[in-house]
Amino acid sequence: MPDPVILSAGSLHLDVIVEAPGLPRPDQTVTGTAVTYAFGGKGGNQAAAAARAGAEAHMAGATGTDDFAATLRAALDSAHVRRAGVQTHPGPSGMSVAILDPEGTYGAVIVSGANLLYRPEATAFPKRCAALLLQNEIPEAANLHLARRAASAGIRVILNAAPARPTSPELLRLTDLLIVNRGEAADLLGLPEATLNPGDAAKALTALGPKATIVTLGADGLAADRFIQSPILAKVISTHGAGDAFTGALAAEWARGIPLEHAARFAQAAASLHVATPPADRAAITETAIRQRLTG
């Protein structure tokens, strides 16, 4: 069976990851202990995760004309992501700054740069494309344009509605699978996160238009509109990028024709392996390693 073909259309960022004892309070300066520069952006991360999970992954997005652009393109090559759909626009590439605490939790700020200049009408879908991955780090209009084209071509649309923002009813109706975390689910439903019931939230979100919804819960597993799954526990080194690892792996497995419940379990194994692996070693994660995590 040929590898499933995935197109991730979204953001490309150079991530500046700072290790610190905690997130600073307003007007406070915290002394950090280390800094790492890493390939990122939800679109790029999910494309790389799909490739690690055994998909033929393609990337559509945009970089600028600065030094970051060459780094981002080289990182896509290193991750075995096909990047013919990556555009170049004048000005800076996207970037983010993430602060990582000793427990592995983080907060981040993104500066979108060239990601806001991405032209979806110039994107060609690859042959045999089975799924389109979308996120909320490119404009809503770009997501809607691509979702319309994918739906008309019979390509599944997976929307990871992160970071949270208002989502048009049409985009939700075009979505085959909506993936959100607890906070994003609460924002989309206009409910307080503290009182959110994840299973009920997944059902309520599906009622807004998507064919299915998954609410990820980190160490508490996940809740979908039709099933609930316990976590695959791990000794956490860093949670940075875990949601992208989950989404990319799920897209790869679901595109193989695997039922959603089983594809979600495979994605949980990928996320569990991701958080337990030092960031410098994550590029070496393979589909085989994920399946071993799943069964072990």
Disulfide bonds with the S-S distance in Angstrom:
none
